[in-house]
Structures are given as C-alpha cells and as structure tokens.
Amino acid sequence: MEWVLLVFSTVLLFVSFLMLISLNDRVEQLTNLLNGKVDRWEL
C-alpha cells in the first residue's frame, strides 16, 4: 500500500512541476509583451 502513496506523490510532484514551467513561460511572454509596449511607448 505504501508504494501506491509513493507513486501518487511522484505523479503529483511531476504535474505541479509541469504547471510551474508552463506558468513561468506565460509570465515570460507577458513580460516580453509589456516590455515591447513600453519600448514602443518611449519611442
């Protein structure tokens, strides 16, 4: 029964890791977009 818990926690960790990566990508895209808008605004 313990290995089931181990597998479950591993899968949960992996999923949260993937979500963190995709979230980081979106934040980076948003930052780039904002930087582009700021650059255009200054020009």
MDTraj code that builds the backbone (N, CA, C; nanometers):
import mdtraj as md
import numpy as np

residues = "MET GLU TRP VAL LEU LEU VAL PHE SER THR VAL LEU LEU PHE VAL SER PHE LEU MET LEU ILE SER LEU ASN ASP ARG VAL GLU GLN LEU THR ASN LEU LEU ASN GLY LYS VAL ASP ARG TRP GLU LEU".split()
xyz = np.array([
    [0.0827, -0.1205, 0.0000],
    [0.0000, 0.0000, 0.0000],
    [0.0869, 0.1266, 0.0000],
    [0.2075, 0.1151, 0.0556],
    [0.2966, 0.2321, 0.0638],
    [0.3438, 0.2780, -0.0739],
    [0.3674, 0.1820, -0.1652],
    [0.4172, 0.2191, -0.2979],
    [0.3139, 0.2988, -0.3759],
    [0.1848, 0.2736, -0.3485],
    [0.0785, 0.3489, -0.4157],
    [0.0895, 0.4962, -0.3770],
    [0.1129, 0.5207, -0.2503],
    [0.1280, 0.6569, -0.1990],
    [0.2517, 0.7229, -0.2621],
    [0.3585, 0.6445, -0.2748],
    [0.4828, 0.6944, -0.3336],
    [0.4613, 0.7345, -0.4796],
    [0.3951, 0.6477, -0.5553],
    [0.3664, 0.6762, -0.6962],
    [0.2768, 0.7987, -0.7081],
    [0.1751, 0.8066, -0.6232],
    [0.0812, 0.9181, -0.6261],
    [0.1528, 1.0502, -0.5992],
    [0.2378, 1.0524, -0.4997],
    [0.3099, 1.1751, -0.4645],
    [0.4074, 1.2142, -0.5756],
    [0.4680, 1.1141, -0.6406],
    [0.5608, 1.1414, -0.7504],
    [0.4880, 1.2041, -0.8689],
    [0.3715, 1.1467, -0.9023],
    [0.2906, 1.1992, -1.0126],
    [0.2453, 1.3417, -0.9812],
    [0.2028, 1.3628, -0.8577],
    [0.1562, 1.4951, -0.8153],
    [0.2694, 1.5973, -0.8268],
    [0.3880, 1.5579, -0.7855],
    [0.5055, 1.6448, -0.7931],
    [0.5375, 1.6780, -0.9390],
    [0.5305, 1.5762, -1.0257],
    [0.5595, 1.5942, -1.1672],
    [0.4596, 1.6898, -1.2319],
    [0.3312, 1.6729, -1.2003],
    [0.2262, 1.7581, -1.2562],
    [0.2446, 1.9027, -1.2108],
    [0.2728, 1.9221, -1.0834],
    [0.2919, 2.0578, -1.0310],
    [0.4155, 2.1221, -1.0935],
    [0.5182, 2.0399, -1.1209],
    [0.6402, 2.0888, -1.1853],
    [0.6094, 2.1370, -1.3271],
    [0.5299, 2.0580, -1.4013],
    [0.4910, 2.0955, -1.5377],
    [0.4079, 2.2226, -1.5369],
    [0.3163, 2.2340, -1.4415],
    [0.2311, 2.3524, -1.4305],
    [0.3163, 2.4757, -1.4013],
    [0.4169, 2.4574, -1.3166],
    [0.5071, 2.5677, -1.2811],
    [0.5841, 2.6149, -1.4048],
    [0.6294, 2.5192, -1.4868],
    [0.7042, 2.5516, -1.6089],
    [0.6153, 2.6291, -1.7060],
    [0.4930, 2.5808, -1.7287],
    [0.4031, 2.6482, -1.8228],
    [0.3649, 2.7865, -1.7712],
    [0.3469, 2.7978, -1.6394],
    [0.3136, 2.9272, -1.5792],
    [0.4300, 3.0241, -1.5983],
    [0.5523, 2.9743, -1.5791],
    [0.6723, 3.0555, -1.5956],
    [0.6826, 3.1056, -1.7399],
    [0.6503, 3.0174, -1.8364],
    [0.6527, 3.0553, -1.9775],
    [0.5540, 3.1676, -2.0048],
    [0.4346, 3.1573, -1.9497],
    [0.3313, 3.2587, -1.9713],
    [0.3730, 3.3922, -1.9113],
    [0.4317, 3.3883, -1.7930],
    [0.4780, 3.5112, -1.7274],
    [0.5859, 3.5767, -1.8125],
    [0.6740, 3.4930, -1.8695],
    [0.7820, 3.5445, -1.9533],
    [0.7245, 3.6103, -2.0791],
    [0.6255, 3.5466, -2.1415],
    [0.5605, 3.6029, -2.2598],
    [0.4944, 3.7353, -2.2266],
    [0.4270, 3.7391, -2.1133],
    [0.3582, 3.8609, -2.0689],
    [0.4586, 3.9724, -2.0446],
    [0.5710, 3.9383, -1.9821],
    [0.6762, 4.0379, -1.9541],
    [0.7334, 4.0915, -2.0845],
    [0.7568, 4.0009, -2.1806],
    [0.8094, 4.0429, -2.3106],
    [0.7108, 4.1360, -2.3799],
    [0.5828, 4.1035, -2.3717],
    [0.4780, 4.1844, -2.4329],
    [0.4762, 4.3235, -2.3699],
    [0.4822, 4.3277, -2.2360],
    [0.4821, 4.4558, -2.1644],
    [0.6066, 4.5365, -2.1980],
    [0.7216, 4.4686, -2.2062],
    [0.8468, 4.5367, -2.2410],
    [0.8373, 4.5957, -2.3808],
    [0.7767, 4.5196, -2.4737],
    [0.7591, 4.5677, -2.6103],
    [0.6716, 4.6913, -2.6130],
    [0.5636, 4.6899, -2.5346],
    [0.4724, 4.8044, -2.5295],
    [0.5430, 4.9264, -2.4704],
    [0.6232, 4.9043, -2.3665],
    [0.6960, 5.0138, -2.3017],
    [0.7967, 5.0733, -2.3998],
    [0.8679, 4.9838, -2.4729],
    [0.9672, 5.0302, -2.5703],
    [0.9003, 5.1166, -2.6773],
    [0.7858, 5.0706, -2.7260],
    [0.7141, 5.1459, -2.8288],
    [0.6664, 5.2796, -2.7732],
    [0.6248, 5.2771, -2.6484],
    [0.5730, 5.3993, -2.5835],
    [0.6821, 5.5048, -2.5721],
    [0.8044, 5.4578, -2.5374],
    [0.9169, 5.5506, -2.5223],
    [0.9542, 5.6132, -2.6563],
    [0.9447, 5.5337, -2.7655],
    [0.9752, 5.5843, -2.8997],
    [0.8584, 5.6716, -2.9451],
])
top = md.Topology()
chain = top.add_chain()
for i, resn in enumerate(residues, 1):
    res = top.add_residue(resn, chain, resSeq=i)
    for name in ("N", "CA", "C"):
        top.add_atom(name, md.element.get_by_symbol(name[0]), res)
traj = md.Trajectory(xyz[None], top)
